[in-house]
């Protein structure tokens, strides 16, 4: 990571804390104190600023892993599971996965292709 990227990350952290202070209508002054503290420490002690950035990226990595699992779980349980249950209630063998009483699952299709079949393939 270049110095420019580290400085941008520090600026984003400080700006984010200041924005949180203004969003919460000055109820939590600690956001403003934290923004000032991180800004001053990052400028005065570059090693400490680099450590803050590393911790920030590690936190972002952990949150990204957790959020991905949560979002995929929500999509599965709210969208895919109900659709699958409704499809099962229909009792249709849409994918022909269940073996029927026939000897083979091969479907014979006798179709004579014409020029009209090839006009709009998609």
Secondary structure, 3 states (H helix, E strand, C coil): CCHHHHHHHHHHHHHHHHHHHHHCCCCCCHHHHHHHHHHHHHHHCHHHHHHHHHHHHHHHHHHHHHHHHHHHHHHHHHHHHHHHHHHHHCCCCCCCCCCCCCCCCCCCCCCCCCHHHHCCCC
